[in-house]
Amino acid sequence: MQTIVVFLLFALAALYLGRMLYKNLKPKKGNACGSNCKCGMDFSNVPKQS
């Protein structure tokens, strides 16, 4: 019984991490400026923070 519970917890943790990784690597939709989307916005006059 303990083995089954440990296996289920491990499987749920693996699914959770896989879902997080998938959502992070999946291409973003829409204009998400600031996320290196190359949408044509000119940010050359914006001062950089140090």
Secondary structure, 3 states (H helix, E strand, C coil): CHHHHHHHHHHHHHHHHHHHHHHHHCCCCCCCCCCCCCCCCCCCCCCCCC
